[in-house]
Amino acid sequence: MTPAKVRLRNEKHSSNITKRGNVPTSTRIVRDDGYKVGPIVLGVLFFLIVGSAILEVLRGAQFGGL
């Protein structure tokens, strides 16, 4: 590229340097969906974690300690 083209592109986009990070809300994607996982998946995970903890406590009590 010639220096004239580089200079024209530089002048065209030089104002973007001061606007960095200030994106208007109309172009920004705002996602307010709430939870990323559904209540059923959350319930299954809770059941697995709490159930395994209870089984470990019962197994420890049955075999006499940790």
C-alpha positions in Angstrom: 0.0 0.0 0.0 1.1 3.5 -0.6 1.6 5.9 2.2 -1.3 8.1 1.0 -3.7 5.2 1.5 -2.3 4.4 4.9 -2.6 8.0 6.0 -6.2 8.2 4.7 -7.1 5.0 6.6 -5.4 6.3 9.7 -7.3 9.6 9.6 -10.6 7.7 9.0 -10.2 5.4 12.0 -8.3 7.7 14.4 -11.4 8.8 16.3 -12.0 5.1 17.3 -9.0 5.2 19.6 -10.7 7.5 22.1 -14.0 5.6 21.9 -12.4 2.2 22.9 -14.7 0.4 25.4 -17.6 2.8 25.0 -20.0 0.7 23.0 -23.5 2.1 22.6 -26.2 -0.1 24.3 -28.0 -0.5 21.0 -25.2 -2.6 19.5 -24.3 -4.4 22.7 -25.8 -7.8 23.2 -27.5 -7.9 26.6 -28.5 -11.3 27.8 -30.5 -11.4 30.9 -31.6 -15.0 30.6 -31.2 -15.8 34.3 -29.7 -19.2 35.0 -27.5 -21.0 32.5 -28.8 -24.4 33.5 -32.4 -25.5 33.8 -34.1 -26.4 37.1 -34.1 -30.1 36.3 -30.4 -30.2 35.6 -29.7 -28.2 38.8 -31.9 -30.6 40.7 -30.1 -33.7 39.4 -26.7 -32.2 40.2 -27.9 -31.3 43.7 -29.2 -34.8 44.2 -25.9 -36.4 43.1 -23.8 -34.2 45.3 -25.9 -34.4 48.4 -26.6 -38.1 47.8 -23.0 -39.0 47.5 -22.1 -37.0 50.6 -24.8 -38.8 52.6 -23.5 -42.2 51.3 -20.0 -41.4 52.3 -21.1 -40.5 55.8 -23.1 -43.7 56.1 -20.2 -45.7 54.7 -17.8 -44.1 57.1 -20.1 -44.8 60.1 -20.6 -48.4 59.0 -16.9 -49.3 58.6 -15.8 -47.5 61.7 -14.2 -44.3 60.8 -12.5 -42.2 58.3 
